[in-house]
């Protein structure tokens, strides 16, 4: 199975969430399985797109009841275990991705530990995704994503997974070429019309 990580900011703009739905549907048609986290915004958009195309997926949540999505016959939900938490914590500290992990609040720790699974899966052996797709604002000094998405992106870099920030026009063009979705400008120009539609098949 070819896996991809689809994550990002809760504040991902409408046009990009619509594009994410189309990206997820396209990748489902190509046999890719989604790894995401059921948070509002980008995560939910990728999940909706995969569901619309009956795509496979593994959705990782930090604790029971998190998020609003639901399992389907093609997609499973996985609650972070204590062992997975420990492995993620140790890696974050050892790599310096989150050196202050132990000083964080428990909820934040679990959310970041869940991000580890979004990149490598929940199997006995590490199985990194083929690509990480996301939307997040970037620190203007380091160029690193801001917010909770950072840990998933930095982990992807650590494991050699290609990363594409859909906020970046050049990154978007590369993803568009691979998936066959519409141009970035189309989503921006039509976001109000599309978001108000109840039947997306009329697009």
Protein Blocks (a to p, Z undefined) as FASTA:
>chain_A
ZZdddeddfklcfklmmmmmmmmmmmmmnopacddehighjlmmmmmmmmmnopacdddd
fbghiajbdcdfkbccddddfklmmmmmmmmmmnomammlmmpcfklmmmmmmmmmmmno
jafbdcddfbdcddddddfklopaehjklmmmmmmmmnopacddfkbmklmmmmmmmnop
acfklmmmmmmmmmmpcblklZZ
